[in-house]
Every structure is written in C-alpha cells, then in structure tokens.
Amino acid sequence: MQKEPQTVFIEYLNKKGLNITPQRRAIVETFLETEGHFTAEQLAEYVRKRVPEIGMSTVYRTLKLLIDSGVADCLDLGENVSMYEHAYGHNHHDHLVCTQCGKRVEFVCDALERRQEVLAANNGYTLTRHRVVLYGICSECQEKGIPTA
C-alpha cells in the first residue's frame, strides 16, 4: 500500500532533521488540495486564506522541500515562470508548452519513454527520473498569425 503524500513529506523532513511547522503544514495541505499546475504566487494566495501572514520565502522554501521529497514537481515555462504540480502518486507525463500564450498540454508517449531508457543505458546510466518539456507555438497562436520560427 502506497504512503500518503503528506507522510512521505514528513518522513523526508525527519530524515533531514527538519520539523513540520504550522506554516509548512498549511502550505503542504493547500498544495495537496490544489490540482493542476499553479505558480508559487498562486499557492501563496490559496494558503493566505488559511494563514494570512504566510511569507513568500516560506512558500518557496516549502515548495523546494516538496520537490526534493518527490511529492511535487516543477515545470519551467521560461521567462522566470515556474509551475508546480503533484508528482507523488500521480502517473508520469511530459509536457508541451506554447512559448506565446503559455498553454500546457500533458502527454504520455510510450515510444519516447522506451527511447529514453535506451539512451540512458547506452551511456551507462540507470534513469531515476526525468522530465521532457517540448516548447513550441500552439495551433491557436498559429491561427492568430504568430510566427513559428
């Protein structure tokens, strides 16, 4: 039976000699209740409904711990925009990102997954994790005449 994400996070903190403070608990609970992709600023806005005095530095530090524990993942959209999403207990997927409007599409490609394993093995690696983000211009932006090159 798989552990709950909050349990995984608390065990990670314990291993690092860190505590689950009330602020961290509020951030983690809010993170786990929030589906989809969201920015640190959006998460802070949601958390502030519970803990109005929460600071952005606490949100950023807790997000880093969530990522390091394997509970969260971060998607870099470029231009200093990062989106966060659940990782632990969720099926692996990759992303297509429109560089004009920021639209994101999640996809799974078994052929790509197998090819990555082969590439890693051919270079003496055993994959432990990976992320594929493909950047381009979505069809809606192309229809608006935004150049693709």
C-alpha positions in Angstrom: 0.0 0.0 0.0 1.4 3.4 -1.0 2.0 6.0 1.7 0.1 9.2 1.8 2.0 12.2 0.2 1.9 14.1 3.5 3.5 11.1 5.2 6.2 11.0 2.6 6.9 14.7 3.1 7.0 14.4 6.9 9.4 11.4 6.7 11.6 13.4 4.4 11.7 16.3 6.8 12.5 14.0 9.7 15.4 12.4 7.7 16.7 16.0 7.1 16.3 16.9 10.8 13.6 19.4 10.0 10.2 19.9 11.6 6.7 20.2 10.2 5.9 23.7 11.3 2.4 25.1 11.3 3.3 27.2 8.3 4.7 24.2 6.4 1.7 22.1 7.3 -0.7 24.8 5.9 1.4 25.0 2.7 1.6 21.3 2.2 -2.1 20.8 2.9 -3.1 23.5 0.5 -0.6 22.2 -2.1 -2.1 18.7 -1.9 -5.7 20.0 -2.2 -4.8 22.1 -5.3 -4.9 20.1 -8.6 -3.3 21.1 -11.9 -0.5 23.5 -12.5 0.0 26.6 -10.4 2.7 29.2 -9.6 4.2 29.7 -6.2 2.4 33.0 -6.0 -1.0 31.3 -6.7 -0.2 28.8 -4.0 0.7 31.6 -1.6 -2.7 33.2 -2.4 -4.5 30.0 -1.6 -2.5 29.4 1.6 -3.2 33.0 2.8 -6.9 32.1 3.1 -5.8 29.9 6.0 -2.7 31.7 7.3 -2.9 35.4 6.2 0.7 36.2 7.4 2.5 33.5 5.4 5.5 34.9 3.5 6.6 34.1 0.0 10.0 32.9 1.2 8.3 30.3 3.4 6.2 29.2 0.3 9.3 28.9 -1.9 11.4 27.0 0.7 8.5 24.6 1.3 8.0 24.0 -2.4 11.7 23.2 -2.7 11.3 20.7 0.1 8.2 19.2 -1.6 10.2 18.8 -4.8 13.2 17.3 -3.0 10.9 14.8 -1.2 9.4 13.7 -4.5 5.9 15.0 -3.6 5.9 17.9 -6.1 7.4 18.7 -9.5 8.3 22.0 -11.0 7.8 22.8 -14.7 10.0 25.6 -16.0 8.0 27.6 -18.6 10.8 30.0 -19.3 10.9 33.8 -18.7 11.2 33.2 -15.0 7.8 31.4 -14.8 7.6 28.1 -12.9 4.5 26.0 -12.4 4.2 23.3 -9.7 2.2 20.1 -9.7 1.7 16.9 -7.8 4.3 14.2 -8.5 4.0 11.5 -5.8 1.2 9.0 -6.6 0.5 10.6 -10.0 1.2 9.0 -13.3 4.3 10.3 -15.1 3.7 12.6 -18.0 5.6 15.1 -20.1 4.5 18.5 -21.4 4.1 20.6 -24.5 4.3 24.3 -23.7 3.3 27.2 -26.0 6.0 29.9 -25.9 3.5 32.6 -26.8 0.4 32.0 -24.6 1.8 29.5 -22.0 -0.8 26.8 -22.8 0.3 23.5 -21.5 -0.6 20.0 -22.7 0.3 16.9 -20.8 1.1 13.8 -22.8 2.4 10.3 -22.4 4.4 8.6 -25.2 5.5 5.0 -24.6 7.9 5.1 -27.6 9.6 8.2 -26.1 9.8 6.6 -22.6 11.4 3.5 -24.1 13.9 5.6 -26.2 15.0 7.5 -23.1 15.7 4.2 -21.3 17.8 3.0 -24.3 19.7 6.3 -24.4 20.4 6.2 -20.7 21.6 2.5 -20.9 23.7 3.2 -23.9 25.6 5.8 -21.9 25.9 3.7 -18.8 23.0 5.4 -16.8 20.1 3.9 -14.9 17.3 6.5 -15.0 15.9 7.5 -11.7 13.7 10.3 -13.0 13.3 12.5 -16.0 11.3 15.4 -17.4 10.6 16.2 -21.0 9.2 19.7 -21.9 8.7 20.5 -25.6 8.3 24.1 -26.4 6.6 25.5 -29.5 3.6 27.5 -30.7 0.1 26.1 -30.2 -2.4 25.9 -33.0 -4.5 28.8 -31.6 -1.4 31.1 -31.6 -0.5 29.9 -35.1 -4.0 30.8 -36.3 -3.5 34.3 -34.9 -0.6 34.6 -37.2 2.2 34.3 -34.6 5.3 33.2 -36.5 6.6 29.7 -35.7 10.2 30.4 -36.3 
